[in-house]
Amino acid sequence: MQAGSNGPSIKDAFERNGIAVNVFTFNDAIYHTLINRLSSKVLRVPHYTGTASLNSELIKCAESVKPDLIVLIKPVFVWPETVVQLRQICPVYSWYPDAVTYKKNTSDHFLRAIPLYTAHFCSNYHSVKDFIAAGAKEAYFIPITVDDKCHYRVDLTDAERQQGSDLVFIGTYANESRYHVLNALVKEGLGLRVYGTGWNHMPKDSVLRAPGIVQGRTVFCKDMSAVIQASKINLNFVREHNREVLSCRTFEIPACGGFMLHQWTELVEQYFTEGIEAEYFRSYEECVDKVRFYLAHESSRNSIARAGYEKVQSSPYFIHHAAEKILHMTTS
């Protein structure tokens, strides 16, 4: 499992709550077989083949370990009949990070299994009602927040300082606001660096293709923390196609001591006060105005970054708090 991904962080979060964790790793290679790649492109709801042995091994693992509960993270490879068999051993929960209504994110296996789980924990705010509409017995909003062993303030080296920029964005490419706003900001002559994958899919004539902007790699944990801290303004966008109102970066940027300029959503202001602990933009015009203002006002920028950092440190915005909440709901 990749450091900085959900799996290791969630495992550690439960262990920090005194729970012994046995890990069963899904085979990510299943995504990449030719037939499954074609399925993902052609079918509205993908159907993943080659999962029989995985389901069989998952059942054998549960029968051997005899756990008190099973939490499956985005279990798109798990068959409905497997969930039925697992529930004969103990309660079975899914922890699902995406919008279940965005069919390319899921599988027909999972959609058919939704009513069979004991409950679902949704990292996507809108998914709670969608899971209930799909037949779920129970569904709860549990945002993916910060792993404090992965995202934290660092003492920057000279080399790490060079990774920052006036503006930085850390995230994957999507042909929505993130791309269009970043493209326009560069046209304004503003300095930008982009870390993340998929940016080779942007239009051939994009100004983001200029040398030095897209770094061609992503960053995790300490490297991400250093980039965030070394940059003057950290831009944060939600995935509109995924109906996000919060993202991982919503919490990771302030946890690393970075100044955050966040795409406004109806939920984000419940976590960070605008103009005090973070800044928000509702349009491109507001974004570029705030970028120019905060680049020119270092003290205001630093004050907000410091307040955002302090807010995270004093609040239950860490993933071990999410695990604690799940344990309370599953044992009460």
C-alpha positions in Angstrom: 0.0 0.0 0.0 1.3 3.5 -1.0 2.3 5.7 1.9 -0.2 8.6 2.0 -3.0 6.5 0.5 -6.2 5.7 2.5 -5.3 2.1 3.3 -2.2 2.6 5.5 -3.7 5.7 7.2 -7.0 3.9 8.1 -5.1 0.9 9.4 -2.9 3.1 11.6 -6.0 5.1 12.7 -7.7 1.9 14.1 -4.5 0.7 15.7 -4.2 4.0 17.5 -7.6 3.3 19.0 -6.4 0.1 20.4 -7.7 -2.2 17.7 -5.7 -5.1 16.3 -6.0 -4.9 12.5 -5.6 -7.7 9.9 -5.1 -6.3 6.4 -6.5 -7.9 3.3 -5.2 -6.1 0.2 -7.3 -5.9 -2.9 -5.4 -6.6 -6.1 -5.1 -3.3 -7.9 -3.8 -5.1 -11.0 -7.4 -6.2 -11.6 -8.1 -2.6 -12.7 -5.4 -2.7 -15.4 -6.2 -5.9 -17.3 -7.2 -5.3 -20.9 -10.7 -6.5 -20.5 -11.3 -4.5 -17.3 -9.9 -1.3 -18.9 -12.2 -1.8 -21.8 -15.1 -2.4 -19.4 -14.4 0.8 -17.6 -14.4 2.8 -20.9 -17.4 1.1 -22.5 -19.8 0.3 -19.7 -21.7 3.0 -17.8 -21.1 0.9 -14.7 -17.9 -1.2 -14.9 -18.0 -5.0 -14.3 -14.6 -6.3 -13.1 -13.7 -9.8 -14.2 -10.9 -11.9 -12.7 -12.2 -11.4 -9.1 -13.2 -14.9 -8.2 -9.9 -15.8 -6.4 -9.9 -12.5 -4.6 -13.4 -13.1 -3.2 -12.5 -16.6 -2.2 -9.4 -15.5 -0.4 -11.2 -12.7 1.4 -13.7 -15.2 2.8 -10.9 -17.6 3.8 -9.1 -14.8 5.5 -12.2 -13.8 7.5 -12.9 -17.4 8.5 -9.4 -17.8 9.7 -9.1 -14.5 11.6 -12.7 -14.4 12.9 -12.7 -10.6 13.2 -15.2 -8.6 15.3 -15.9 -6.3 12.3 -14.8 -5.9 8.7 -14.3 -2.5 7.0 -13.8 -2.7 3.3 -12.4 0.4 1.6 -14.0 1.1 -1.8 -14.8 -2.6 -2.3 -15.7 -2.5 -6.0 -14.2 -6.0 -6.5 -16.3 -7.7 -3.7 -19.3 -9.7 -4.8 -22.7 -9.5 -3.2 -22.6 -13.2 -2.2 -19.2 -12.6 -0.6 -20.8 -9.9 1.6 -23.5 -12.3 2.6 -20.9 -14.9 3.7 -18.8 -12.4 5.5 -21.8 -11.2 7.5 -22.2 -14.7 8.9 -18.9 -14.1 10.6 -19.3 -10.5 11.8 -20.8 -7.1 10.8 -19.4 -5.8 7.4 -19.0 -2.1 6.6 -17.8 -0.2 3.5 -15.8 3.0 3.7 -16.5 4.6 0.3 -14.5 7.7 -0.8 -16.4 8.7 -4.0 -19.9 9.7 -5.1 -21.7 6.5 -5.7 -23.8 8.2 -8.3 -20.7 8.7 -10.5 -20.9 5.3 -12.1 -17.4 5.2 -13.4 -16.1 5.2 -9.8 -17.9 2.0 -8.8 -18.9 -1.4 -10.2 -22.0 -3.4 -10.7 -20.7 -5.8 -8.0 -20.8 -3.0 -5.4 -24.1 -1.4 -6.5 -25.8 -4.8 -6.2 -24.2 -5.4 -2.7 -25.1 -2.0 -1.2 -28.3 -3.3 0.7 -26.3 -6.2 2.1 -23.7 -4.3 4.1 -24.3 -3.6 7.8 -23.7 0.1 7.0 -21.7 2.4 4.8 -19.3 5.2 5.8 -19.2 7.9 3.1 -16.3 10.3 2.6 -18.5 12.1 0.0 -21.1 14.3 1.8 -23.9 13.8 -0.8 -23.4 10.0 -0.9 -25.3 9.5 2.4 -28.7 10.0 0.8 -27.6 8.2 -2.3 -26.7 5.1 -0.4 -30.0 5.1 1.4 -31.8 5.5 -1.9 -29.8 2.6 -3.3 -31.1 0.4 -0.5 -28.5 0.8 2.2 -29.7 0.0 5.8 -27.5 2.8 7.2 -25.1 5.4 5.8 -22.9 8.0 7.6 -20.8 10.9 6.5 -17.2 10.4 7.6 -14.8 12.8 5.8 -11.3 11.6 5.0 -9.3 14.1 7.1 -5.6 14.3 8.1 -3.0 11.6 8.9 -0.8 13.5 11.3 2.0 11.0 10.7 2.0 12.0 7.0 1.0 15.7 6.9 2.7 18.1 9.3 4.9 21.1 9.5 8.5 20.4 8.5 11.8 22.2 8.8 12.4 23.0 5.2 15.8 22.4 3.6 17.0 24.7 0.8 16.2 22.0 -1.8 12.6 21.7 -0.4 12.1 25.4 -0.5 12.8 25.3 -4.3 9.9 22.9 -4.8 7.4 25.6 -3.8 6.0 28.5 -5.8 3.8 31.6 -5.6 0.9 29.3 -6.5 0.8 25.5 -6.2 -1.8 22.9 -6.9 -1.5 19.3 -5.8 -4.0 17.0 -7.5 -5.0 15.0 -10.6 -6.1 16.5 -13.9 -9.8 16.9 -14.6 -11.4 19.0 -17.3 -13.4 21.2 -15.0 -12.7 24.2 -12.8 -9.3 23.1 -11.6 -8.0 23.0 -15.2 -9.7 26.2 -16.4 -8.8 28.3 -13.4 -5.2 27.2 -13.4 -4.9 27.8 -17.1 -6.3 31.3 -16.8 -4.1 32.2 -13.8 -1.0 31.3 -15.9 -2.3 33.5 -18.7 -2.4 36.3 -16.1 1.4 35.9 -15.8 1.2 34.3 -12.3 3.8 31.7 -11.2 2.4 28.2 -10.8 3.5 24.7 -10.2 1.3 21.6 -10.4 2.0 18.3 -8.8 -0.2 15.3 -9.7 -1.0 12.8 -12.4 -3.1 12.8 -15.6 -2.1 16.3 -16.8 -0.9 14.8 -20.1 -4.6 14.7 -21.0 -5.0 18.5 -21.0 -5.5 20.3 -24.3 -2.4 20.4 -26.5 -2.5 24.2 -26.7 -2.8 24.7 -22.9 -0.4 27.3 -21.4 0.1 24.8 -18.5 2.3 22.9 -20.9 5.0 25.5 -20.7 8.2 24.2 -19.1 8.3 24.1 -15.3 4.6 24.3 -14.5 3.4 20.7 -14.5 6.0 18.7 -12.6 5.0 15.3 -14.0 4.8 13.6 -10.6 2.8 13.6 -7.5 4.0 14.1 -3.9 3.2 12.2 -0.7 3.5 12.7 3.0 6.7 14.6 3.9 7.3 15.7 0.3 3.7 17.0 0.1 4.1 18.7 3.4 7.2 20.5 2.2 5.6 21.6 -1.1 2.6 23.0 0.8 4.7 24.8 3.3 7.2 26.2 0.7 4.4 27.7 -1.4 2.8 31.1 -0.8 -0.7 30.1 -1.9 -2.0 26.6 -2.0 -5.0 26.3 -4.4 -7.6 23.7 -3.6 -10.3 22.5 -5.9 -13.1 19.9 -5.3 -13.9 17.3 -8.0 -17.1 18.6 -9.5 -17.9 15.4 -11.4 -17.6 13.6 -8.1 -19.9 16.1 -6.3 -17.3 16.8 -3.7 -17.8 19.5 -1.1 -14.6 18.7 0.8 -11.3 17.1 -0.4 -8.4 15.6 1.4 -6.5 18.8 0.8 -9.2 20.8 2.7 -7.5 19.5 5.9 -4.0 18.6 4.7 -3.0 22.1 3.5 -3.7 23.8 6.9 -2.3 20.8 8.8 1.0 21.4 7.0 1.0 25.1 7.9 0.1 26.2 4.3 -2.1 29.2 3.3 -5.2 27.7 1.6 -7.3 29.4 -1.2 -10.2 26.9 -1.5 -12.9 26.6 -4.1 -16.1 27.5 -2.2 -18.7 24.9 -1.3 -21.7 24.8 0.9 -19.9 22.8 3.5 -16.3 24.0 3.7 -17.1 27.1 5.8 -18.3 24.8 8.6 -14.7 23.8 9.1 -12.6 26.9 8.4 -13.7 30.5 8.9 -13.3 32.6 5.7 -10.7 35.3 5.9 -9.5 34.0 9.3 -8.4 30.4 8.9 -8.6 30.0 5.1 -9.7 31.9 2.0 -12.4 30.9 -0.6 -13.3 31.8 -4.1 -16.6 31.5 -5.8 -15.6 32.6 -9.3 -12.5 33.0 -11.3 -12.6 36.8 -10.8 -12.7 36.3 -7.0 -9.8 33.8 -7.2 -7.5 36.1 -9.2 -8.3 39.1 -7.0 -7.5 37.1 -3.8 -4.3 35.6 -5.4 -3.0 39.1 -6.2 -4.0 40.5 -2.7 -2.4 37.7 -0.7 0.8 37.6 -2.8 1.2 41.3 -2.0 0.2 40.9 1.7 2.6 38.4 3.4 1.5 39.2 6.9 -2.2 38.6 6.2 -1.3 35.4 4.4 0.9 34.1 7.2 -1.8 35.0 9.8 -4.4 32.9 8.0 -2.0 30.0 7.5 -1.1 30.1 11.2 -4.8 30.2 12.3 -5.7 27.4 9.9 -2.9 25.3 11.4 -4.0 26.0 14.9 -7.6 25.1 14.0 -6.6 21.7 12.7 -4.4 20.9 15.7 -7.1 21.7 18.2 -10.0 20.0 16.3 -11.0 16.4 15.6 -9.9 16.7 12.0 -7.5 13.7 12.1 -8.2 10.3 10.7 -7.8 8.5 14.1 -10.7 10.7 15.2 -12.7 9.3 12.3 -11.8 5.7 13.3 -12.8 6.5 16.8 -16.2 7.7 15.6 -16.7 4.6 13.5 -15.8 2.3 16.4 -18.3 4.1 18.6 -21.1 3.7 16.0 -20.2 0.0 15.4 -20.0 -1.0 19.1 -22.8 1.1 20.7 
